[in-house]
Amino acid sequence: METHKIQLYRALTVLVLIGAVFAGTRIITEIKGYRFIGGGVSATNTISVSGEGEVLAVPDIATISFGVREEAKKVSDAQNKVSAKMKTTLTAVRKLGVPDKDIKTQNYNSYPKYEWQDGAVSCLSLNCPPPRPNKQVLTGYEVSQSVTITVRNLDLVNGLVDTLGTAGVTDMNGPNFAIDKQDELKTEARKQAIDKARAKAYVLARDLGVSLVRVVSFSEGQNYPIYARTMMAEGVGVSKDASTPELPQGEEKITSQVTVTYEIR
């Protein structure tokens, strides 16, 4: 009987120790969590600082959009006209070195074209027939196809503009210069903004005679890229007699604005 009591006492002692260790671990974990953003109890004494980062880069890609539009009495005839002109244009584009993966059809549309016919009847006698109602009459079809080209070798841009102009495309938009991998620039701009905000926080804490404890909130404003200057051709393609346009690429600026709030003590 005495042996059973001793064993029960030992078992209870082990359970109590395990519970104490588990509770202590939870408490230590929660205390450590206070150092992280939003962790632990709400901070009552805080300071907020802001920072802005800016990265400049030269564009490395350009996009050019163009379209072909034709009309005919029969939809098949309009489609054939568009297909023939587009095939000739894309063949010339490929010869300049643009791969198929960078040539994408954006839209292909076919519309019937109507016109209103007046139902009025010219009559000078007293026994004129009643006027016929106005009606829509099908006069033909319009078919259009628009394509966007991504140019990764910017040395090809001028040649493409000339080629599209002489090919007789109906509409052309671009070239629009941009940066292919903007995420890397955004990350760099954000890091600059955070570093500046942190430096401000340390200076402010020193001047106030307080210490920074932890970050309790962080927010980032929208990245606003300022795009490079571009030359845009609209409407009918560039005339074959026109001189080659000047197409400055400029620079693109990526900015990031952040606000960081620190707990102080």
LUMKOL-398178 format. One record per atom (N, C-alpha, C): residue number from 1; residue in three letters; atom name; x, y, z. Coordinates in steps of 0.001 Angstrom, whole numbers, plus 500000, padded with zeros to 6 digits. Layout:
N
NUM:ALA:CA:X:Y:Z
...
end
This chain:
265
1:MET:N:500840:498795:500000
1:MET:CA:500000:500000:500000
1:MET:C:500871:501250:500000
2:GLU:N:501895:501236:500812
2:GLU:CA:502799:502372:500907
2:GLU:C:503547:502574:499591
3:THR:N:503862:501475:498922
3:THR:CA:504567:501555:497641
3:THR:C:503699:502219:496585
4:HIS:N:502398:501894:496589
4:HIS:CA:501482:502514:495612
4:HIS:C:501373:504011:495842
5:LYS:N:501365:504444:497082
5:LYS:CA:501291:505884:497384
5:LYS:C:502527:506611:496855
6:ILE:N:503676:505995:497038
6:ILE:CA:504908:506621:496568
6:ILE:C:504900:506758:495048
7:GLN:N:504435:505687:494367
7:GLN:CA:504386:505727:492909
7:GLN:C:503403:506798:492421
8:LEU:N:502256:506889:493103
8:LEU:CA:501266:507905:492719
8:LEU:C:501818:509307:492940
9:TYR:N:502538:509492:494043
9:TYR:CA:503132:510801:494328
9:TYR:C:504161:511180:493264
10:ARG:N:504974:510215:492860
10:ARG:CA:505970:510478:491827
10:ARG:C:505312:510823:490496
11:ALA:N:504235:510094:490178
11:ALA:CA:503541:510360:488912
11:ALA:C:502945:511766:488906
12:LEU:N:502347:512166:490008
12:LEU:CA:501774:513501:490111
12:LEU:C:502856:514564:490016
13:THR:N:504012:514277:490643
13:THR:CA:505123:515232:490593
13:THR:C:505604:515435:489162
14:VAL:N:505710:514345:488400
14:VAL:CA:506145:514428:486991
14:VAL:C:505155:515231:486175
15:LEU:N:503857:514998:486383
15:LEU:CA:502824:515732:485647
15:LEU:C:502886:517219:485951
16:VAL:N:503110:517563:487219
16:VAL:CA:503215:518972:487599
16:VAL:C:504420:519620:486941
17:LEU:N:505569:518920:486913
17:LEU:CA:506769:519463:486288
17:LEU:C:506562:519671:484786
18:ILE:N:505926:518679:484127
18:ILE:CA:505671:518802:482679
18:ILE:C:504764:520000:482405
19:GLY:N:503732:520155:483246
19:GLY:CA:502828:521296:483074
19:GLY:C:503545:522623:483270
20:ALA:N:504452:522660:484273
20:ALA:CA:505184:523905:484525
20:ALA:C:506099:524246:483353
21:VAL:N:506769:523213:482798
21:VAL:CA:507657:523449:481659
21:VAL:C:506861:523948:480454
22:PHE:N:505703:523331:480195
22:PHE:CA:504870:523725:479061
22:PHE:C:504380:525167:479218
23:ALA:N:503940:525506:480428
23:ALA:CA:503450:526867:480670
23:ALA:C:504578:527885:480530
24:GLY:N:505779:527519:481040
24:GLY:CA:506908:528429:480916
24:GLY:C:507301:528667:479468
25:THR:N:507265:527575:478691
25:THR:CA:507600:527705:477265
25:THR:C:506620:528637:476559
26:ARG:N:505320:528492:476866
26:ARG:CA:504310:529360:476262
26:ARG:C:504546:530818:476631
27:ILE:N:504899:531063:477900
27:ILE:CA:505114:532442:478351
27:ILE:C:506317:533054:477647
28:ILE:N:507410:532274:477540
28:ILE:CA:508619:532783:476873
28:ILE:C:508334:533070:475402
29:THR:N:507577:532177:474759
29:THR:CA:507239:532373:473349
29:THR:C:506424:533646:473155
30:GLU:N:505467:533867:474044
30:GLU:CA:504631:535071:473935
30:GLU:C:505453:536328:474171
31:ILE:N:506396:536272:475115
31:ILE:CA:507231:537450:475375
31:ILE:C:508093:537752:474162
32:LYS:N:508661:536697:473545
32:LYS:CA:509458:536912:472344
32:LYS:C:508617:537471:471218
33:GLY:N:507355:537046:471156
33:GLY:CA:506478:537520:470088
33:GLY:C:506211:538998:470156
34:TYR:N:506396:539612:471318
34:TYR:CA:506160:541051:471450
34:TYR:C:507106:541851:470565
35:ARG:N:508231:541255:470170
35:ARG:CA:509206:541995:469392
35:ARG:C:508800:542103:467923
36:PHE:N:507799:541328:467511
36:PHE:CA:507432:541318:466106
36:PHE:C:506265:542258:465842
37:ILE:N:506078:542576:464560
37:ILE:CA:505029:543528:464173
37:ILE:C:503677:543000:464629
38:GLY:N:502980:543824:465384
38:GLY:CA:501630:543484:465818
38:GLY:C:501576:542431:466902
39:GLY:N:502718:541924:467394
39:GLY:CA:502717:540879:468396
39:GLY:C:502448:541422:469788
40:GLY:N:501825:540585:470643
40:GLY:CA:501620:540958:472037
40:GLY:C:500565:542028:472226
41:VAL:N:500657:542702:473356
41:VAL:CA:499674:543721:473719
41:VAL:C:499872:544953:472846
42:SER:N:498800:545736:472755
42:SER:CA:498860:546954:471948
42:SER:C:499829:547951:472563
43:ALA:N:500606:548590:471697
43:ALA:CA:501561:549593:472170
43:ALA:C:500827:550891:472467
44:THR:N:501200:551552:473558
44:THR:CA:500556:552820:473928
44:THR:C:501415:554016:473566
45:ASN:N:502721:553863:473599
45:ASN:CA:503633:554950:473246
45:ASN:C:504330:554614:471932
46:THR:N:504057:555394:470911
46:THR:CA:504605:555093:469585
46:THR:C:505078:556355:468888
47:ILE:N:505916:556163:467887
47:ILE:CA:506280:557230:466961
47:ILE:C:506157:556668:465544
48:SER:N:505786:557497:464601
48:SER:CA:505648:557087:463208
48:SER:C:506605:557893:462340
49:VAL:N:507261:557222:461434
49:VAL:CA:508199:557874:460516
49:VAL:C:507899:557392:459101
50:SER:N:508300:558183:458135
50:SER:CA:508075:557818:456740
50:SER:C:509389:557895:455979
51:GLY:N:509437:557196:454877
51:GLY:CA:510621:557216:454018
51:GLY:C:510211:557001:452581
52:GLU:N:511027:557498:451673
52:GLU:CA:510737:557347:450250
52:GLU:C:511988:556864:449530
53:GLY:N:511802:555873:448677
53:GLY:CA:512885:555350:447858
53:GLY:C:512611:555622:446394
54:GLU:N:513672:555774:445633
54:GLU:CA:513531:556111:444217
54:GLU:C:514618:555402:443417
55:VAL:N:514204:554752:442343
55:VAL:CA:515134:554042:441476
55:VAL:C:514899:554494:440035
56:LEU:N:515974:554838:439351
56:LEU:CA:515909:555230:437945
56:LEU:C:516497:554120:437083
57:ALA:N:515861:553846:435957
57:ALA:CA:516368:552806:435068
57:ALA:C:515987:553138:433634
58:VAL:N:516812:552684:432725
58:VAL:CA:516551:552883:431299
58:VAL:C:515633:551766:430806
59:PRO:N:514588:552057:430058
59:PRO:CA:513698:551009:429542
59:PRO:C:514461:549977:428726
60:ASP:N:513995:548731:428815
60:ASP:CA:514654:547669:428058
60:ASP:C:513695:546917:427141
61:ILE:N:512414:547299:427124
61:ILE:CA:511471:546709:426173
61:ILE:C:510560:547813:425640
62:ALA:N:509901:547514:424534
62:ALA:CA:508924:548438:423963
62:ALA:C:507767:547625:423407
63:THR:N:506584:548208:423383
63:THR:CA:505424:547554:422771
63:THR:C:504875:548442:421667
64:ILE:N:504502:547815:420583
64:ILE:CA:503885:548502:419450
64:ILE:C:502616:547748:419084
65:SER:N:501511:548453:419029
65:SER:CA:500240:547850:418626
65:SER:C:499830:548410:417268
66:PHE:N:499275:547564:416440
66:PHE:CA:498802:548029:415139
66:PHE:C:497592:547205:414726
67:GLY:N:496819:547738:413789
67:GLY:CA:495627:547043:413339
67:GLY:C:495433:547179:411847
68:VAL:N:494676:546246:411309
68:VAL:CA:494290:546254:409904
68:VAL:C:492771:546165:409849
69:ARG:N:492151:547028:409066
69:ARG:CA:490688:547080:408964
69:ARG:C:490295:547177:407492
70:GLU:N:489375:546307:407062
70:GLU:CA:488920:546286:405674
70:GLU:C:487403:546117:405615
71:GLU:N:486807:546593:404504
71:GLU:CA:485371:546462:404276
71:GLU:C:485129:545750:402953
72:ALA:N:483997:545030:402881
72:ALA:CA:483596:544369:401637
72:ALA:C:482113:544029:401728
73:LYS:N:481530:543722:400553
73:LYS:CA:480127:543344:400529
73:LYS:C:479897:542017:401255
74:LYS:N:480832:541105:401114
74:LYS:CA:480728:539801:401759
74:LYS:C:481753:539716:402888
75:VAL:N:481360:539079:403981
75:VAL:CA:482257:538989:405127
75:VAL:C:483513:538198:404772
76:SER:N:483382:537191:403935
76:SER:CA:484553:536383:403553
76:SER:C:485561:537213:402766
77:ASP:N:485068:538120:401937
77:ASP:CA:485985:538976:401176
77:ASP:C:486739:539925:402097
78:ALA:N:486032:540486:403085
78:ALA:CA:486693:541373:404050
78:ALA:C:487727:540608:404864
79:GLN:N:487398:539379:405245
79:GLN:CA:488350:538558:405999
79:GLN:C:489597:538249:405166
80:ASN:N:489386:537946:403900
80:ASN:CA:490532:537631:403038
80:ASN:C:491446:538841:402872
81:LYS:N:490858:540037:402748
81:LYS:CA:491670:541247:402615
81:LYS:C:492519:541470:403865
82:VAL:N:491876:541321:405033
82:VAL:CA:492602:541516:406300
82:VAL:C:493705:540471:406440
83:SER:N:493387:539228:406142
83:SER:CA:494373:538147:406284
83:SER:C:495582:538380:405386
84:ALA:N:495322:538811:404144
84:ALA:CA:496428:539024:403205
84:ALA:C:497334:540152:403670
85:LYS:N:496740:541271:404085
85:LYS:CA:497559:542404:404518
85:LYS:C:498293:542074:405819
86:MET:N:497618:541371:406745
86:MET:CA:498262:541028:408014
86:MET:C:499399:540033:407791
87:LYS:N:499218:539091:406880
87:LYS:CA:500269:538116:406603
87:LYS:C:501506:538810:406053
88:THR:N:501308:539743:405142
88:THR:CA:502443:540484:404582
88:THR:C:503157:541290:405658
89:THR:N:502371:541931:406520
89:THR:CA:502956:542762:407580
89:THR:C:503743:541919:408573
90:LEU:N:503170:540801:409022
90:LEU:CA:503846:539968:410021
90:LEU:C:505084:539291:409439
91:THR:N:505055:538966:408158
91:THR:CA:506254:538409:407527
91:THR:C:507403:539412:407589
92:ALA:N:507085:540684:407311
92:ALA:CA:508116:541731:407381
92:ALA:C:508604:541924:408812
93:VAL:N:507707:541828:409777
93:VAL:CA:508076:541987:411189
93:VAL:C:509005:540859:411620
94:ARG:N:508682:539643:411223
94:ARG:CA:509524:538499:411595
94:ARG:C:510914:538602:410961
95:LYS:N:510976:539112:409746
95:LYS:CA:512273:539253:409077
95:LYS:C:513192:540219:409823
96:LEU:N:512604:541158:410567
96:LEU:CA:513422:542089:411343
96:LEU:C:514003:541438:412599
97:GLY:N:513487:540256:412963
97:GLY:CA:514041:539548:414113
97:GLY:C:513107:539424:415296
98:VAL:N:511823:539748:415133
98:VAL:CA:510869:539608:416245
98:VAL:C:510345:538172:416254
99:PRO:N:510530:537437:417363
99:PRO:CA:510077:536031:417403
99:PRO:C:508554:535937:417569
100:ASP:N:508018:534767:417226
100:ASP:CA:506571:534560:417299
100:ASP:C:506026:534731:418714
101:LYS:N:506827:534394:419727
101:LYS:CA:506333:534491:421107
101:LYS:C:506055:535929:421519
102:ASP:N:506615:536888:420787
102:ASP:CA:506411:538300:421120
102:ASP:C:505415:538975:420172
103:ILE:N:504677:538171:419409
103:ILE:CA:503645:538690:418514
103:ILE:C:502311:538106:418963
104:LYS:N:501388:538965:419370
104:LYS:CA:500135:538486:419957
104:LYS:C:498939:539230:419370
105:THR:N:497952:538463:418907
105:THR:CA:496701:539068:418444
105:THR:C:495873:539496:419647
106:GLN:N:495486:540762:419676
106:GLN:CA:494675:541277:420774
106:GLN:C:493182:541171:420475
107:ASN:N:492796:541466:419247
107:ASN:CA:491381:541421:418883
107:ASN:C:491230:541012:417426
108:TYR:N:490136:540310:417152
108:TYR:CA:489729:540019:415780
108:TYR:C:488217:540194:415753
109:ASN:N:487741:541158:414984
109:ASN:CA:486322:541512:415006
109:ASN:C:485737:541534:413600
110:SER:N:484461:541203:413528
110:SER:CA:483720:541271:412272
110:SER:C:482354:541884:412569
111:TYR:N:482017:542947:411831
111:TYR:CA:480767:543651:412071
111:TYR:C:479995:543839:410760
112:PRO:N:478690:543642:410795
112:PRO:CA:477884:544039:409630
112:PRO:C:477733:545557:409614
113:LYS:N:477651:546120:408414
113:LYS:CA:477474:547562:408266
113:LYS:C:476100:547830:407634
114:TYR:N:475387:548754:408272
114:TYR:CA:474036:549090:407807
114:TYR:C:473962:550574:407479
115:GLU:N:472928:550914:406667
115:GLU:CA:472600:552316:406469
115:GLU:C:471076:552442:406437
116:TRP:N:470607:553601:406870
116:TRP:CA:469166:553851:406892
116:TRP:C:468716:554312:405517
117:GLN:N:467600:553730:405052
117:GLN:CA:466982:554165:403810
117:GLN:C:465688:554891:404111
118:ASP:N:465535:556073:403506
118:ASP:CA:464358:556899:403723
118:ASP:C:463162:556281:403012
119:GLY:N:462061:556133:403727
119:GLY:CA:460861:555535:403145
119:GLY:C:459941:556520:402465
120:ALA:N:460299:557825:402471
120:ALA:CA:459433:558826:401850
120:ALA:C:459376:558624:400336
121:VAL:N:458188:558855:399751
121:VAL:CA:457982:558693:398309
121:VAL:C:457681:560057:397695
122:SER:N:458435:560365:396651
122:SER:CA:458192:561633:395956
122:SER:C:456948:561496:395071
123:CYS:N:455961:562394:395287
123:CYS:CA:454704:562301:394551
123:CYS:C:454083:563688:394422
124:LEU:N:453664:564026:393208
124:LEU:CA:453076:565340:392974
124:LEU:C:451561:565283:392788
125:SER:N:451006:564084:392656
125:SER:CA:449549:563953:392461
125:SER:C:448828:563892:393790
126:LEU:N:447488:563861:393702
126:LEU:CA:446674:563797:394924
126:LEU:C:446544:562372:395446
127:ASN:N:446775:561403:394591
127:ASN:CA:446612:560001:395001
127:ASN:C:447981:559351:395249
128:CYS:N:448688:559915:396181
128:CYS:CA:450033:559385:396493
128:CYS:C:449927:558173:397416
129:PRO:N:450771:557185:397231
129:PRO:CA:450778:556043:398164
129:PRO:C:451316:556481:399528
130:PRO:N:450895:555775:400563
130:PRO:CA:451389:556135:401904
130:PRO:C:452907:555942:401995
131:PRO:N:453588:556761:402768
131:PRO:CA:455050:556626:402886
131:PRO:C:455440:555300:403534
132:ARG:N:456500:554744:403064
132:ARG:CA:457018:553507:403640
132:ARG:C:457904:553856:404857
133:PRO:N:457935:552992:405862
133:PRO:CA:458773:553275:407042
133:PRO:C:460258:553200:406682
134:ASN:N:461068:553976:407412
134:ASN:CA:462515:553889:407234
134:ASN:C:463000:552497:407654
135:LYS:N:464044:552050:407049
135:LYS:CA:464553:550725:407388
135:LYS:C:466070:550687:407243
136:GLN:N:466660:549735:407993
136:GLN:CA:468100:549493:407902
136:GLN:C:468367:548513:406769
137:VAL:N:469371:548825:405983
137:VAL:CA:469741:547957:404866
137:VAL:C:471203:547549:405037
138:LEU:N:471473:546261:404973
138:LEU:CA:472836:545752:405075
138:LEU:C:473621:546156:403839
139:THR:N:474739:546835:404058
139:THR:CA:475550:547303:402926
139:THR:C:476878:546563:402801
140:GLY:N:477269:545806:403821
140:GLY:CA:478533:545088:403754
140:GLY:C:479024:544708:405138
141:TYR:N:480314:544401:405213
141:TYR:CA:480911:543959:406478
141:TYR:C:482261:544635:406680
142:GLU:N:482581:544840:407945
142:GLU:CA:483896:545368:408307
142:GLU:C:484596:544348:409178
143:VAL:N:485814:544008:408835
143:VAL:CA:486618:543054:409594
143:VAL:C:487910:543743:410017
144:SER:N:488310:543524:411268
144:SER:CA:489540:544139:411773
144:SER:C:490301:543151:412647
145:GLN:N:491610:543305:412633
145:GLN:CA:492494:542505:413489
145:GLN:C:493560:543426:414065
146:SER:N:493772:543335:415383
146:SER:CA:494806:544151:416030
146:SER:C:495838:543236:416674
147:VAL:N:497097:543644:416573
147:VAL:CA:498227:542835:417041
147:VAL:C:499136:543713:417888
148:THR:N:499695:543133:418940
148:THR:CA:500685:543817:419772
148:THR:C:502016:543093:419683
149:ILE:N:503071:543867:419453
149:ILE:CA:504430:543323:419357
149:ILE:C:505221:543776:420575
150:THR:N:505895:542848:421229
150:THR:CA:506832:543179:422295
150:THR:C:508245:543162:421718
151:VAL:N:508933:544282:421825
151:VAL:CA:510269:544421:421245
151:VAL:C:511295:544370:422378
152:ARG:N:512107:543339:422382
152:ARG:CA:513118:543181:423438
152:ARG:C:514484:543702:423006
153:ASN:N:514674:543868:421738
153:ASN:CA:515887:544486:421204
153:ASN:C:515489:545872:420699
154:LEU:N:515790:546895:421478
154:LEU:CA:515312:548240:421150
154:LEU:C:515956:548799:419885
155:ASP:N:517015:548158:419403
155:ASP:CA:517606:548600:418140
155:ASP:C:516663:548358:416961
156:LEU:N:515643:547515:417178
156:LEU:CA:514705:547193:416098
156:LEU:C:513539:548174:416007
157:VAL:N:513407:549062:417003
157:VAL:CA:512203:549889:417081
157:VAL:C:512010:550757:415843
158:ASN:N:513037:551499:415452
158:ASN:CA:512895:552389:414297
158:ASN:C:512539:551616:413028
159:GLY:N:513178:550473:412840
159:GLY:CA:512881:549668:411669
159:GLY:C:511455:549156:411668
160:LEU:N:510948:548803:412847
160:LEU:CA:509569:548333:412937
160:LEU:C:508574:549437:412607
161:VAL:N:508829:550641:413123
161:VAL:CA:507943:551768:412823
161:VAL:C:507914:552023:411319
162:ASP:N:509070:552010:410677
162:ASP:CA:509125:552209:409227
162:ASP:C:508396:551088:408488
163:THR:N:508620:549858:408931
163:THR:CA:508010:548709:408269
163:THR:C:506488:548758:408361
164:LEU:N:505971:549067:409539
164:LEU:CA:504516:549127:409715
164:LEU:C:503919:550276:408910
165:GLY:N:504665:551374:408830
165:GLY:CA:504165:552509:408057
165:GLY:C:504041:552182:406585
166:THR:N:505037:551528:406022
166:THR:CA:505010:551201:404596
166:THR:C:504096:550022:404298
167:ALA:N:503759:549218:405327
167:ALA:CA:502872:548072:405110
167:ALA:C:501419:548505:404961
168:GLY:N:501119:549749:405312
168:GLY:CA:499763:550247:405140
168:GLY:C:498789:549806:406210
169:VAL:N:499276:549610:407443
169:VAL:CA:498351:549257:408523
169:VAL:C:497409:550429:408790
170:THR:N:496227:550107:409284
170:THR:CA:495208:551136:409484
170:THR:C:495472:551965:410731
171:ASP:N:495876:551316:411819
171:ASP:CA:496111:551993:413097
171:ASP:C:497450:551539:413664
172:MET:N:498139:552470:414318
172:MET:CA:499386:552116:414996
172:MET:C:499495:552924:416278
173:ASN:N:499896:552248:417353
173:ASN:CA:500051:552890:418649
173:ASN:C:501377:552448:419247
174:GLY:N:502244:553406:419546
174:GLY:CA:503535:553081:420113
174:GLY:C:504657:553629:419237
175:PRO:N:505904:553311:419588
175:PRO:CA:506322:552392:420649
175:PRO:C:506171:552997:422054
176:ASN:N:505770:552143:422985
176:ASN:CA:505690:552525:424389
176:ASN:C:506801:551804:425141
177:PHE:N:507729:552579:425687
177:PHE:CA:508898:551998:426346
177:PHE:C:508591:551686:427807
178:ALA:N:509160:550588:428293
178:ALA:CA:508946:550179:429682
178:ALA:C:510115:549310:430120
179:ILE:N:510027:548830:431369
179:ILE:CA:511046:547942:431939
179:ILE:C:510426:546571:432138
180:ASP:N:511121:545555:431692
180:ASP:CA:510569:544207:431705
180:ASP:C:510346:543694:433125
181:LYS:N:511350:543795:433984
181:LYS:CA:511252:543247:435342
181:LYS:C:511173:544379:436355
182:GLN:N:509972:544941:436487
182:GLN:CA:509793:546071:437401
182:GLN:C:509802:545651:438868
183:ASP:N:509465:544384:439157
183:ASP:CA:509405:543947:440557
183:ASP:C:510744:544119:441263
184:GLU:N:511829:543865:440538
184:GLU:CA:513152:544026:441151
184:GLU:C:513409:545485:441513
185:LEU:N:512972:546402:440652
185:LEU:CA:513149:547829:440939
185:LEU:C:512260:548251:442106
186:LYS:N:511045:547723:442166
186:LYS:CA:510141:548054:443276
186:LYS:C:510728:547587:444607
187:THR:N:511328:546394:444589
187:THR:CA:511943:545880:445813
187:THR:C:513094:546774:446262
188:GLU:N:513904:547205:445309
188:GLU:CA:515028:548085:445643
188:GLU:C:514544:549432:446168
189:ALA:N:513505:549995:445528
189:ALA:CA:512959:551269:445993
189:ALA:C:512362:551132:447387
190:ARG:N:511697:550011:447666
190:ARG:CA:511107:549780:448995
190:ARG:C:512190:549680:450051
191:LYS:N:513282:548977:449738
191:LYS:CA:514379:548853:450710
191:LYS:C:514969:550225:451038
192:GLN:N:515155:551060:450013
192:GLN:CA:515648:552410:450265
192:GLN:C:514700:553176:451185
193:ALA:N:513397:553053:450926
193:ALA:CA:512409:553776:451738
193:ALA:C:512433:553298:453186
194:ILE:N:512537:551982:453392
194:ILE:CA:512574:551437:454758
194:ILE:C:513843:551877:455481
195:ASP:N:514977:551850:454804
195:ASP:CA:516235:552285:455422
195:ASP:C:516160:553744:455855
196:LYS:N:515558:554594:455002
196:LYS:CA:515436:556010:455360
196:LYS:C:514489:556197:456539
197:ALA:N:513396:555432:456557
197:ALA:CA:512450:555532:457670
197:ALA:C:513103:555074:458972
198:ARG:N:513884:553986:458901
198:ARG:CA:514554:553487:460099
198:ARG:C:515561:554511:460620
199:ALA:N:516320:555126:459713
199:ALA:CA:517297:556138:460131
199:ALA:C:516596:557318:460808
200:LYS:N:515473:557742:460262
200:LYS:CA:514713:558822:460892
200:LYS:C:514255:558424:462290
201:ALA:N:513815:557169:462432
201:ALA:CA:513307:556714:463725
201:ALA:C:514400:556741:464786
202:TYR:N:515615:556311:464441
202:TYR:CA:516711:556308:465416
202:TYR:C:517096:557735:465822
203:VAL:N:517116:558627:464844
203:VAL:CA:517441:560019:465163
203:VAL:C:516365:560623:466064
204:LEU:N:515102:560379:465723
204:LEU:CA:514003:560928:466514
204:LEU:C:514004:560352:467919
205:ALA:N:514254:559050:468059
205:ALA:CA:514288:558433:469391
205:ALA:C:515429:559006:470221
206:ARG:N:516583:559233:469588
206:ARG:CA:517714:559817:470312
206:ARG:C:517381:561224:470797
207:ASP:N:516767:562030:469931
207:ASP:CA:516430:563398:470321
207:ASP:C:515368:563443:471411
208:LEU:N:514476:562440:471405
208:LEU:CA:513420:562405:472428
208:LEU:C:513889:561737:473713
209:GLY:N:515046:561106:473676
209:GLY:CA:515552:560425:474857
209:GLY:C:514812:559145:475166
210:VAL:N:514362:558447:474119
210:VAL:CA:513634:557191:474307
210:VAL:C:514340:556100:473508
211:SER:N:513851:554869:473682
211:SER:CA:514407:553726:472962
211:SER:C:513339:553110:472071
212:LEU:N:513774:552602:470920
212:LEU:CA:512857:551893:470027
212:LEU:C:512724:550452:470512
213:VAL:N:511491:549961:470637
213:VAL:CA:511243:548609:471135
213:VAL:C:510978:547647:469986
214:ARG:N:510012:547968:469165
214:ARG:CA:509623:547065:468082
214:ARG:C:508802:547835:467059
215:VAL:N:508652:547251:465880
215:VAL:CA:507767:547797:464851
215:VAL:C:506357:547284:465117
216:VAL:N:505405:548192:465232
216:VAL:CA:504026:547777:465499
216:VAL:C:503133:547895:464264
217:SER:N:503546:548654:463260
217:SER:CA:502764:548696:462017
217:SER:C:503644:549181:460874
218:PHE:N:503244:548775:459683
218:PHE:CA:503988:549141:458475
218:PHE:C:502994:549271:457337
219:SER:N:503158:550309:456530
219:SER:CA:502309:550469:455345
219:SER:C:503149:551041:454211
220:GLU:N:502758:550660:453022
220:GLU:CA:503473:551130:451836
220:GLU:C:502488:551744:450868
221:GLY:N:502830:552920:450383
221:GLY:CA:501997:553557:449377
221:GLY:C:502179:552886:448038
222:GLN:N:501310:553235:447120
222:GLN:CA:501362:552665:445776
222:GLN:C:502651:553074:445070
223:ASN:N:503214:552107:444355
223:ASN:CA:504367:552427:443511
223:ASN:C:503861:553147:442264
224:TYR:N:504402:554318:442009
224:TYR:CA:503973:555085:440854
224:TYR:C:505128:555211:439865
225:PRO:N:505185:554300:438875
225:PRO:CA:506248:554443:437871
225:PRO:C:505982:555622:436960
226:ILE:N:507008:556426:436715
226:ILE:CA:506915:557525:435756
226:ILE:C:507542:557024:434473
227:TYR:N:506724:556833:433475
227:TYR:CA:507178:556148:432277
227:TYR:C:508027:557051:431398
228:ALA:N:508814:556391:430578
228:ALA:CA:509699:557113:429681
228:ALA:C:508903:557877:428637
229:ARG:N:509522:558927:428111
229:ARG:CA:508908:559637:427004
229:ARG:C:508850:558710:425809
230:THR:N:507726:558731:425098
230:THR:CA:507567:557883:423938
230:THR:C:507006:558686:422786
231:MET:N:507197:558166:421601
231:MET:CA:506608:558746:420410
231:MET:C:505443:557866:420017
232:MET:N:504282:558453:419784
232:MET:CA:503105:557677:419496
232:MET:C:502559:558030:418124
233:ALA:N:502283:557026:417324
233:ALA:CA:501673:557251:416024
233:ALA:C:500246:556748:416077
234:GLU:N:499290:557586:415721
234:GLU:CA:497888:557219:415789
234:GLU:C:497261:557392:414418
235:GLY:N:496177:556634:414209
235:GLY:CA:495465:556744:412953
235:GLY:C:496188:555968:411876
236:VAL:N:496248:556520:410697
236:VAL:CA:496881:555843:409576
236:VAL:C:498372:555723:409821
237:GLY:N:498980:554624:409358
237:GLY:CA:500404:554389:409570
237:GLY:C:501263:555491:408992
238:VAL:N:502509:555537:409416
238:VAL:CA:503444:556555:408957
238:VAL:C:503633:556422:407448
239:SER:N:503618:557520:406775
239:SER:CA:503766:557499:405324
239:SER:C:505143:556977:404934
240:LYS:N:505197:556273:403806
240:LYS:CA:506474:555745:403351
240:LYS:C:507413:556865:402920
241:ASP:N:506846:558054:402653
241:ASP:CA:507678:559190:402257
241:ASP:C:508170:559992:403453
242:ALA:N:507653:559660:404670
242:ALA:CA:508036:560414:405867
242:ALA:C:509419:559986:406326
243:SER:N:510124:560915:406967
243:SER:CA:511437:560581:407517
243:SER:C:511256:559755:408780
244:THR:N:512283:559023:409160
244:THR:CA:512219:558181:410355
244:THR:C:512033:559046:411592
245:PRO:N:510988:558788:412423
245:PRO:CA:510748:559631:413586
245:PRO:C:511816:559450:414656
246:GLU:N:512027:560499:415438
246:GLU:CA:512938:560407:416579
246:GLU:C:512167:559804:417742
247:LEU:N:512715:558755:418359
247:LEU:CA:512002:558017:419402
247:LEU:C:512844:557951:420674
248:PRO:N:512860:559027:421470
248:PRO:CA:513655:559015:422711
248:PRO:C:513098:558012:423708
249:GLN:N:513993:557245:424341
249:GLN:CA:513569:556227:425307
249:GLN:C:513427:556795:426715
250:GLY:N:514252:557801:427048
250:GLY:CA:514163:558413:428370
250:GLY:C:514519:557445:429484
251:GLU:N:514033:557736:430685
251:GLU:CA:514242:556903:431862
251:GLU:C:512906:556663:432548
252:GLU:N:512858:555596:433316
252:GLU:CA:511670:555298:434117
252:GLU:C:512043:555384:435592
253:LYS:N:511202:556038:436355
253:LYS:CA:511469:556219:437787
253:LYS:C:510429:555442:438590
254:ILE:N:510904:554568:439462
254:ILE:CA:510045:553796:440348
254:ILE:C:510214:554332:441762
255:THR:N:509113:554687:442404
255:THR:CA:509179:555226:443762
255:THR:C:508390:554359:444722
256:SER:N:508776:554403:445983
256:SER:CA:508062:553694:447045
256:SER:C:508006:554596:448272
257:GLN:N:506826:554751:448844
257:GLN:CA:506659:555515:450079
257:GLN:C:506177:554571:451179
258:VAL:N:506882:554559:452297
258:VAL:CA:506506:553687:453414
258:VAL:C:506322:554506:454673
259:THR:N:505486:553996:455565
259:THR:CA:505294:554566:456902
259:THR:C:505471:553446:457923
260:VAL:N:506348:553675:458898
260:VAL:CA:506638:552659:459915
260:VAL:C:506347:553259:461281
261:THR:N:505635:552503:462095
261:THR:CA:505316:552937:463462
261:THR:C:506066:552053:464457
262:TYR:N:506825:552702:465375
262:TYR:CA:507618:551991:466391
262:TYR:C:506995:552203:467768
263:GLU:N:507083:551176:468581
263:GLU:CA:506791:551342:470013
263:GLU:C:508052:551892:470676
264:ILE:N:507875:552832:471606
264:ILE:CA:509005:553425:472323
264:ILE:C:508828:553269:473821
265:ARG:N:509936:553414:474530
265:ARG:CA:509859:553399:475994
265:ARG:C:511022:554202:476572
end
